[in-house]
Amino acid sequence: MVRRLILFAFAVSFFLLSYVQAGSLIFFHEAQNNIPAVELETNQYFYTSQYRESNFEQRYSLSVKAYSEKDQDFQYGLASYFWKLEPSEVAQWFEVSELFVGFQTPSWQVKLGRVLPQWGNLHSYSPVLKNFPYFSLDPLSNIQEGLVGAYFSYRGKKTKVEFLLSPLFIPLLGGPRLEGVGEDHLEVWSRWLPPLLYRAKMGGGILPVDYTVTLPKIVNVLFQNGAIVRWGAHNEVGSFSVHAASVINPSPRIRIEEKLVPHKPELRAYLSPEFHREEMIGLDGQINFLGGSFFSEASYVRPRNPHSLLENMYKNASFKTLLGIKIANASWLPHWIAGLSYEKILGQKTVDSTPGFLPHKSPFLFFTSLNLKPFHWSELGFMTETDSEFKEGVLRGSFGFFTFDSFSLSLGLDVLWGEDDTYWGQFRAHDRMWLKGTYVF
């Protein structure tokens, strides 16, 4: 009973300081936007439920993007973001998703730094990008990040070979804020995590519970290598690629050990994140048609389980597939994306430190996005994700208009629904309306 309570309380430890749980992205982008720009943005959120006696949240952000021209010999790229949040519910206030320099010829390309290759069809659901970290502000706001190392590619007439060698490892960043890591008392400061349990039933009585979090030494995390190789073929009809990787999983496994405090009626849980290697084989491709394309991806992931792991830290192999359609290249049609995603855990199911005590995402997901421009100065948007039985989901509707060439204003509504034991259902009290203003320098 005590272990179940501890595991339940510290499923949330996925977010230890700057480690975030792998969740869904309702903002699904087809590729990194490489248009150079400096953007100043403000978001005002009104929630239907209070958190720390307030229904409001304010976010201010500055994003900087600078990329060289595609046909330029010398290559460089930067995509960075800075935030100010009130109240402060995120563990980190800045993020660099890509930063590199490089050189290219008509056939060869080399990049050094943090590189996010243009792989996969949808960053948010792509099986072949499962090895890449991302930065999370909340379950609906995530940014895909690159790997740190050296990227090489060779392009033939209709084929391309790519290598990404990463001598340094950076885990998932951002995520809900926790206070007291490494100290005597740990507390959640985010509406996107359940409160911690500070009392547990043991025997015939109730004991107070507290937590000690030990973060690993940075050198033990940072200096871990990884490698990805990719081969692809393409023509005017479509493209096909094969992808193989051996990298460190950016999402941690949490070692949980609980002990009675000597000479005190208190139970203390000792928690430490660990990062382990996994291998992956992936396929992706698309078939083009007038104004759009059909796309598909699949991946097989085999995590390594060293003998030093506790039983509840083991991970099973998994298979994930993605099927979809997108219409994006026709001026006479709306921008539309729709798809299905399915993930299957293979072998005997194990209990891990990211347990079933907090709801997981459904293995079968349907998602769609639709953008319309009824006038040149306005845009309507609709995005949704739901499971196969419509027991849970999230919906976003938005309306934006452009008052000047460099300024835009948009407003919208995020609705989350689901039963108590579902992923989105646990957040259903956090429906929100929002107003966003963006100025591009």
Secondary structure as the mmCIF struct_conf table of DSSP 4:
data_model
#
loop_
_struct_conf.conf_type_id
_struct_conf.id
_struct_conf.beg_label_comp_id
_struct_conf.beg_label_asym_id
_struct_conf.beg_label_seq_id
_struct_conf.end_label_comp_id
_struct_conf.end_label_asym_id
_struct_conf.end_label_seq_id
HELX_RH_AL_P HELX_RH_AL_P1 VAL A 2 ALA A 9
TURN_TY1_P TURN_TY1_P1 PHE A 10 ALA A 11
HELX_RH_3T_P HELX_RH_3T_P1 VAL A 12 PHE A 15
BEND BEND1 LEU A 16 LEU A 16
TURN_TY1_P TURN_TY1_P2 LEU A 17 SER A 18
BEND BEND2 ILE A 26 PHE A 27
BEND BEND3 GLU A 30 ALA A 31
STRN STRN1 ALA A 37 TYR A 51
TURN_TY1_P TURN_TY1_P3 ARG A 52 GLU A 53
STRN STRN2 SER A 54 TYR A 67
TURN_TY1_P TURN_TY1_P4 LYS A 70 ASP A 71
BEND BEND4 ASP A 73 ASP A 73
STRN STRN3 PHE A 74 GLU A 86
BEND BEND5 PRO A 87 PRO A 87
STRN STRN4 VAL A 90 VAL A 90
BEND BEND6 ALA A 91 ALA A 91
BEND BEND7 TRP A 93 TRP A 93
STRN STRN5 PHE A 94 GLN A 104
BEND BEND8 PRO A 106 SER A 107
STRN STRN6 TRP A 108 VAL A 115
BEND BEND9 GLY A 120 ASN A 121
TURN_TY1_P TURN_TY1_P5 HIS A 123 TYR A 125
HELX_RH_3T_P HELX_RH_3T_P2 PRO A 127 LEU A 129
TURN_TY1_P TURN_TY1_P6 LYS A 130 ASN A 131
BEND BEND10 PHE A 132 PHE A 132
STRN STRN7 TYR A 134 ASP A 138
TURN_TY1_P TURN_TY1_P7 PRO A 139 LEU A 140
STRN STRN8 SER A 141 GLN A 144
STRN STRN9 LEU A 147 ARG A 155
BEND BEND11 LYS A 157 LYS A 158
STRN STRN10 THR A 159 SER A 166
BEND BEND12 PRO A 167 LEU A 168
STRN STRN11 LEU A 173 GLY A 174
STRN STRN12 PRO A 176 PRO A 176
STRN STRN13 LEU A 178 GLU A 179
TURN_TY1_P TURN_TY1_P8 VAL A 181 GLY A 182
BEND BEND13 GLU A 183 ASP A 184
STRN STRN14 GLU A 187 VAL A 188
TURN_TY1_P TURN_TY1_P9 ARG A 191 TRP A 192
BEND BEND14 LEU A 193 LEU A 193
HELX_LH_PP_P HELX_LH_PP_P1 PRO A 194 LEU A 197
STRN STRN15 ARG A 199 MET A 202
TURN_TY1_P TURN_TY1_P10 GLY A 203 GLY A 204
STRN STRN16 GLY A 205 VAL A 213
HELX_LH_PP_P HELX_LH_PP_P2 LEU A 215 LYS A 217
HELX_RH_AL_P HELX_RH_AL_P2 ILE A 218 LEU A 222
BEND BEND15 PHE A 223 PHE A 223
STRN STRN17 GLY A 226 HIS A 234
BEND BEND16 GLU A 236 VAL A 237
STRN STRN18 GLY A 238 ILE A 248
BEND BEND17 PRO A 250 SER A 251
HELX_LH_PP_P HELX_LH_PP_P3 PRO A 252 PRO A 252
STRN STRN19 ARG A 253 LEU A 260
HELX_LH_PP_P HELX_LH_PP_P4 VAL A 261 VAL A 261
TURN_TY1_P TURN_TY1_P11 PRO A 262 HIS A 263
BEND BEND18 LYS A 264 PRO A 265
STRN STRN20 LEU A 267 GLU A 274
STRN STRN21 ARG A 277 PHE A 289
TURN_TY1_P TURN_TY1_P12 LEU A 290 GLY A 291
STRN STRN22 GLY A 292 PRO A 303
TURN_TY1_P TURN_TY1_P13 HIS A 307 SER A 308
BEND BEND19 LEU A 309 LEU A 309
HELX_RH_3T_P HELX_RH_3T_P3 GLU A 311 MET A 313
STRN STRN23 SER A 318 ILE A 327
BEND BEND20 ASN A 329 ASN A 329
TURN_TY1_P TURN_TY1_P14 SER A 331 TRP A 332
BEND BEND21 LEU A 333 LEU A 333
STRN STRN24 HIS A 335 ILE A 345
BEND BEND22 GLY A 347 GLN A 348
BEND BEND23 SER A 353 THR A 354
TURN_TY1_P TURN_TY1_P15 GLY A 356 PHE A 357
BEND BEND24 LEU A 358 LEU A 358
HELX_LH_PP_P HELX_LH_PP_P5 PRO A 359 SER A 362
BEND BEND25 PRO A 363 PRO A 363
STRN STRN25 PHE A 364 LEU A 372
BEND BEND26 PRO A 374 PHE A 375
TURN_TY1_P TURN_TY1_P16 HIS A 376 TRP A 377
STRN STRN26 SER A 378 ASP A 387
TURN_TY1_P TURN_TY1_P17 SER A 388 GLU A 389
BEND BEND27 PHE A 390 LYS A 391
STRN STRN27 GLU A 392 PHE A 402
BEND BEND28 THR A 403 SER A 406
STRN STRN28 PHE A 407 GLY A 418
TURN_TY1_P TURN_TY1_P18 ASP A 420 ASP A 421
BEND BEND29 THR A 422 THR A 422
TURN_TY1_P TURN_TY1_P19 TYR A 423 TYR A 423
HELX_RH_3T_P HELX_RH_3T_P4 TRP A 424 HIS A 430
STRN STRN29 ARG A 432 VAL A 440
#
